[in-house]
Amino acid sequence: MRKPTHLEKLYLDFDSFFASAEQQLNPALRNRPVAVVPLDSPHTSVIAASREAKPFGIKTGTSVRDARELCPDIVFLEARPDVYVKLHNRILSTIETCVPIAAVRSIDEVACTLLASEARDPQGLAARIKRALHDEMGAVLTCSIGVSLNELLAKIAAEMDKPDGCVVLGDDDLPGRLFDLRLKDLPGISKGMEQRLGQSGVNDVRGLWALAPKHARAIWNSVEGERFVAALHGYAVEKPETVKRMFGHGRNLPPDWRAPDKVLQCARLLCLSAARRLRRSHYRAGALSYTVGTRWDSRVTVEGQFRPARDDHSFLNCLNGLHENLVKAGEMKKVNSVTVVLHDLSGETEASLDLFDTQGMTEQRGQWERVSDLLDKVRVRHGSKALNLGLTTGPGNYIGSKIAFGRIPEPEDF
């Protein structure tokens, strides 16, 4: 495994991105506690809190009710993914004027690979990036930057001096500066992983640093544990390329969208959005999973399988049947969330023939595929609500265009 000879990675992480974006775009919101929520409902939770809201204890996951009790003056704003994606693209272009971007990790995080010449003055490079962003985006939309030997350490460094900070972690800083952190401060150490580490006698970063590679692999139950500890020690560890395994969308439902017919309407919209993404990526799906969640945090998932397909008609027929089965089984009571996932993927051109297919069935599938392609073109040209298969609207805006970790919606999603 290779040990870098210079600071190879720069990691940039925006501060309270969604909330800061709203404050940047609306001067009346600046210096005020702001919380961004996924939909306009008193029954949802915060997805981003401004730096003025955080001292009140408001953070991602805080319920609207609790946030209002903690800070009566807080302003709630429904998320606008299309606006954030446009800002994101402007941000990428601005960063590229200073240093090439190696990977976009999320809507508000990017990683850059540095040349030896660029790494000689990391603080100066970070200052140039911040200045360029300030001039292009404004003063409110700030970022924190970390520079180190690899991406994991650079990401850790970016979190060490928020907001608007810059931290450089060199070889001489290891492991000492890491020992001031808690395990949960490290990216990739979830609550569950922290518990697993604790069960193995690892209760702090010092103990994690001392882990033998094979022991780390056993705790993680995968080679990722070995990679994580190696990266923590400053070795160059490249992330393996992600293989696409599914296309899916989920939605929390407000009280007036929890009747079975409303749940199905929302599920159909989510299904169509996933289908459009699948076609743009040139895949077919051979299975559909339908999940409903209840107020008691229980979930019921049913799955349907079919000949590899890429058309809306096949997916909606399967979804309708699964929904009917859940209704008959009495599983549609107290539903507060719904998720639809297309999986069992194959390449678009890998369509297999079924032994019992007739010429008519093949022609019908081809017709529905052409209809789906036409609907996609109409929506791109005239907007997301231009044409749908018998559907109107769903709960809140931006159905199927939610910004998820590691996935940024495309313009065609809106």
C-alpha positions, 0 to 999 in steps of 0.5 A: 500500500502506497504512502503519499509523499505530499498532501494529495487531497483537498476536501471541501464541505459547505456549512449548513448548505441548504439553510445557508443557500436560502439565506444567501438568496434571501437577505431578509433571512440572514442572521436569523435562525432558519430550518429547511424541511422536506415539506410544508407540514408540522409533522416533519423534521429538519433537514438543515439548520442555519448556524443561528439555529444550531446554538438552540440545539436544532439539528438535522432530524429535529422535529418541527414541533421540538424546533419551534419549542427550542426557538419560537422565532425560527423560520421554516422553509420547504426545501427547493432541490432545483435551486440547490442543484443550480447553486451546486453546479455554479459552485463546481464551476467556481472551484474548477477555476482554482483546482480540478475536482476529482470527485463530487461526494454530495450536493455540498462536498467535493474532493480534489487531488493536488499536485505536489506544486499545489500542495506546497501552500495548502493554506494559500490554495484554500484561501484562493478557493474561498475568495473565488466562492465569496466573489461568485456566490456571496458571503453567506454560503461559506465552506470548510476545507481540509487538506491531508494525505488522503481523502478520509483524513482531508474530510476529517480535517474539514470537520475540525474547524467548522464553520468557514475553517481550514485545517491541514493534517500532515504526516507530522500531525498523525496520530496526535491531532486525531486523538482529540476526536471522538469515534463518532466524529470520524466519517463512516463511524455510525452509531452502530459501528461505534457499538461494534467497536466498543464490543471489541474493546475499541472505545476511542480513536487511540484504540482505533489507531492501534487496531491490526488490519485483520482485526479491523476487517473482522470488526467491519466484517469486510475489507472496508475495515482494513481500508479505513484503518489504513487510510487513518494511518495516512496511506493512499486508499482509493475507493472502489467504483460503485456499482449501480444496484437500484433506482428508488425514491421514498417519501414521508407522508403528511396526515392528509396523504395517509389514506390507501388511495393517496398512498398509492398515488404518491407511490406511483409518482415515486415509481415514475420518477425512478423509472425515468432515472433508470431509462436515462442510465440505460438499465432495465429492472426485473423487480420492484419493491414496495415499502410502507412505514407506520407511525410505530416505526415498523415497515412492511415490504413486498416485492414483485418480479417480472421480465426485465423492463424499462417502461412505466406500464410494466412498473405501475402494473406491478406496483398496483398489484402489490398495493392491492395485496397490502390493502387486502392484508390490512397493512395500510393502517397508520401509514406515514411513509412510502418507498418504491425501488426498482432493482435486479438491474440489467443493461438496456440492451440485455433484454432476454426473451421469455419462452412464453412470449408471443409476437403480440406481447413483444410488440405491446412491450415495445409500444409501451417503451416508446410511450415511456420514451415519448413521455420523458421527452415531453417532460424534459421540454415542457416541465415535470408536470406536463404529462403523466399516466393519469396522475396529478400531484403528490404530497409537497413539491419535488416528488422523486427529486429529493437530494440524497447523500451521494446522489444529486438530481439531474435537471430532468428530475424537476 
